[in-house]
Amino acid sequence: MSNITLITGSTLGGAEYVADHLSELLEQDGHSTEVINHANLSELNTNSIWLFVCSTHGAGDFPDNIQPFISQLTAQKPDLSALKYGVIGLGDSSYDTFCAAGINIDNLLNSLHAMKLGERLDVDISQHSVPEDAAESWFVEWKKHLCSKN
Ligand SMILES: Cc1cc2nc3c(=O)[nH]c(=O)nc-3n(C[C@H](O)[C@H](O)[C@H](O)COP(=O)(O)O)c2cc1C
């Protein structure tokens, strides 16, 4: 069984609800989880699994609660080669910058040599008014990577 840290970026609470829901599903499967709404690099284990659930705000911007963590990663450039990660982005396809924050997290973690588990999910809130449902469908496939690689 795995330890999974769910890291949220959220302005209106939707991404936090998704993270809480996935945390419950992971624990039902016997994994240990922690949901972090204000991540701090110095407090996180980088030999672990991080699952980001992050919405996009402004014009393709990160939510305020995850911006400091993104700045830490960008400035400190830690070696994340022992880290495995997944990304769920929440956004609205009516914006040119659809799910830009999730995409940028994915690119940032990749540039720091972390290993992605599965494919990123970009949830279009204009198509999925309950993002937990879209996330749960994705999660059924994603969780298979936990069994095969840990
Ligand atoms: C002011 C504002 C700006 C937004 N900008 C974007 C954007 O640039 N790209 C995008 O994909 N979605 C954008 N969205 C849509 C949000 O990402 C979407 O509603 C998401 O579900 C909010 O998640 P949250 O409740 O976790 O903050 C924006 C929403 C608001 C209210």
The ligand as an SDF file (V2000), in Angstrom:
LIG
                    3D

 31 33  0  0  0  0  0  0  0  0999 V2000
  -12.3970   34.5390  -12.1720 C   0  0  0  0  0  0  0  0  0  0  0  0
  -12.2380   33.1690  -12.7720 C   0  0  0  0  0  0  0  0  0  0  0  0
  -11.2090   32.9450  -13.6650 C   0  0  0  0  0  0  0  0  0  0  0  0
  -11.0440   31.6740  -14.2550 C   0  0  0  0  0  0  0  0  0  0  0  0
  -10.0250   31.4690  -15.1540 N   0  0  0  0  0  0  0  0  0  0  0  0
   -9.8980   30.2430  -15.7390 C   0  0  0  0  0  0  0  0  0  0  0  0
   -8.8590   30.0060  -16.6990 C   0  0  0  0  0  0  0  0  0  0  0  0
   -8.0420   30.8720  -17.0240 O   0  0  0  0  0  0  0  0  0  0  0  0
   -8.7720   28.7630  -17.2510 N   0  0  0  0  0  0  0  0  0  0  0  0
   -9.6420   27.7650  -16.9470 C   0  0  0  0  0  0  0  0  0  0  0  0
   -9.5190   26.6670  -17.4880 O   0  0  0  0  0  0  0  0  0  0  0  0
  -10.6360   27.9610  -16.0250 N   0  0  0  0  0  0  0  0  0  0  0  0
  -10.7830   29.1680  -15.4170 C   0  0  0  0  0  0  0  0  0  0  0  0
  -11.7800   29.3730  -14.4970 N   0  0  0  0  0  0  0  0  0  0  0  0
  -12.6920   28.2590  -14.1610 C   0  0  0  0  0  0  0  0  0  0  0  0
  -12.2820   27.5610  -12.8540 C   0  0  0  0  0  0  0  0  0  0  0  0
  -11.0150   26.9480  -12.9620 O   0  0  0  0  0  0  0  0  0  0  0  0
  -13.3330   26.4790  -12.5320 C   0  0  0  0  0  0  0  0  0  0  0  0
  -14.5590   27.1160  -12.2320 O   0  0  0  0  0  0  0  0  0  0  0  0
  -12.9150   25.5730  -11.3930 C   0  0  0  0  0  0  0  0  0  0  0  0
  -13.8650   24.5370  -11.2670 O   0  0  0  0  0  0  0  0  0  0  0  0
  -12.7960   26.3150  -10.0760 C   0  0  0  0  0  0  0  0  0  0  0  0
  -12.2570   25.4100   -9.1350 O   0  0  0  0  0  0  0  0  0  0  0  0
  -12.0960   25.8030   -7.6010 P   0  0  0  0  0  0  0  0  0  0  0  0
  -13.4840   25.8150   -7.0080 O   0  0  0  0  0  0  0  0  0  0  0  0
  -11.2570   24.7180   -7.0090 O   0  0  0  0  0  0  0  0  0  0  0  0
  -11.4220   27.1320   -7.5140 O   0  0  0  0  0  0  0  0  0  0  0  0
  -11.9470   30.6340  -13.9090 C   0  0  0  0  0  0  0  0  0  0  0  0
  -12.9740   30.8760  -12.9910 C   0  0  0  0  0  0  0  0  0  0  0  0
  -13.1320   32.1260  -12.4230 C   0  0  0  0  0  0  0  0  0  0  0  0
  -14.2620   32.3500  -11.4540 C   0  0  0  0  0  0  0  0  0  0  0  0
  1  2  1  0
  2  3  1  0
  2 30  2  0
  3  4  2  0
  4  5  1  0
  4 28  1  0
  5  6  2  0
  6  7  1  0
  6 13  1  0
  7  8  2  0
  7  9  1  0
  9 10  1  0
 10 11  2  0
 10 12  1  0
 12 13  2  0
 13 14  1  0
 14 15  1  0
 14 28  1  0
 15 16  1  0
 16 17  1  0
 16 18  1  0
 18 19  1  0
 18 20  1  0
 20 21  1  0
 20 22  1  0
 22 23  1  0
 23 24  1  0
 24 25  2  0
 24 26  1  0
 24 27  1  0
 28 29  2  0
 29 30  1  0
 30 31  1  0
M  END
$$$$
